[in-house]
Amino acid sequence: MLDNPDREINDKGADRQPGTSRRNFLKIAALAGATVSLGGSIARANGEIGFWASELSDEQLLAMYTTILRIRWHERTMADKMLTDPGYRGYNHFYAGQEAVATGVCAALRNSGGVMQADLIYSTHRPSGHALAKGVDLKAMVAEMDFRATGLNGGYGAEMHIADPEVGFMGADGMIGPGPVIATGSAFAIKARGSDQVVVNFGGDGTYATPHFHSALNNAALLRLPFIYVIENNLYHQYAHYSFSCPMKDIADAARTYRIPGVVVDGQDVIQVYNAAKTAVDRARAGEGPTLIEAKTYRYYNHWGAPGARPGELGAFGYDPLAISSFRPERELRAWMQRDPVDIARNILVGWGVIDAAKAEEIETAVRQEVDEAFAWVAEQPLCTPEDGLRHVFAEGTVEARQFG
Ligand SMILES: Cc1ncc(C[n+]2csc(CCOP(=O)(O)OP(=O)(O)O)c2C)c(N)n1
């Protein structure tokens, strides 16, 4: 599965900084025009993509791997809860399979400092991976998704209204479409303020056919906004293949219309995603305008919930109660699972000499424990009450009258 070009060439880097020499080899190969895609497919862009990952420290690479695992084990644990724990009330649009996209993009962003300093991301109806990658606290998110009063948003936002402006996570959005328009408005405000922040809007392939997609890119291009649109093309919107609503194989081709860079990346390969995202972020921060990134990826579970899944097993095999027949071939699902983002990230880090197999297992065990502890803590938390639903809806107390004219 992993076609790592330097595996045999550079095994003697022990006396150098761990991981650095192998990465540098890949950088040189990239500059020479060689194929450096570690996942087997090649990034394509109508502009240059830097091989920025070679400059990441081992700590940063480990943090990315840990994030991918945290998203994965949150998903798996939640799916198991849904299937086995009658007391569990959370719901989710699962992100398993797509972890490298959120992780690679957010690793290229500034993720602290609140709304006036952090880079901002606008998420979708499938937000849990974006939230964790942006730095949202795991326990607070798990509690929110189970309607607990101690959740990130008091327990009445749940999955599709989760938000944490402190880390620049501007929120999930249950509506397919308007997100990028709000996000470009935000990018306009940032430009007007003279801040160097960058705004990323995540959207599914289903957003291509909405007017908001085109309006956002048009305005972002016209005004050279610090805006990045990341399309996560997981082939289906809900149960329909994207070819039903998009005439092109690559949605990134739409960038040509707006005279901005359009990039196709392997969304299973966190390094490819990071390289493309960092290129786009640098461009946006330098005032050079927007980029459209299309990450080819796949979701393992069903559109919503986890029908057909078996506790303890990854994947949404079998019966889909909402469709007359399954909306996708099982062979297709299994083929994508052969290119799993967790495996690809681990193999890259092992190939670069950053970790060995034992260390990889140690990290995964620690993440599983962290996730288990979060769910156990949440189970003890108070539920939100009906009255909580009206909190933060109306202004409380008195507001000073404003003078006009
Ligand atoms: C305005 C609007 N119309 C319809 C829906 C119902 N809906 C929920 S998810 C979805 C498909 C989204 O597809 P895509 O953007 O490709 O994301 P994916 O689910 O594949 O991650 C639809 C139509 C909605 N949430 N909002």
The ligand as a Gaussian input file, in Angstrom:
#p B3LYP/6-31G(d) Opt

LIG

1 1
 C      -30.000000      23.090000       2.870000
 C      -29.955000      21.612000       3.196000
 N      -30.518000      20.737000       2.335000
 C      -30.500000      19.414000       2.603000
 C      -29.934000      18.937000       3.766000
 C      -29.901000      17.435000       4.063000
 N      -28.535000      16.926000       3.962000
 C      -27.805000      16.654000       5.047000
 S      -26.267000      16.094000       4.637000
 C      -26.611000      16.204000       3.009000
 C      -25.562000      15.789000       1.980000
 C      -24.267000      16.501000       2.182000
 O      -23.313000      16.021000       1.285000
 P      -21.846000      16.541000       1.271000
 O      -21.828000      18.039000       1.350000
 O      -21.155000      15.936000       0.122000
 O      -21.240000      16.025000       2.637000
 P      -21.073000      14.533000       3.166000
 O      -22.334000      14.217000       3.920000
 O      -20.831000      13.648000       2.007000
 O      -19.913000      14.607000       4.086000
 C      -27.880000      16.665000       2.772000
 C      -28.472000      16.853000       1.439000
 C      -29.370000      19.894000       4.646000
 N      -28.792000      19.531000       5.781000
 N      -29.377000      21.213000       4.331000

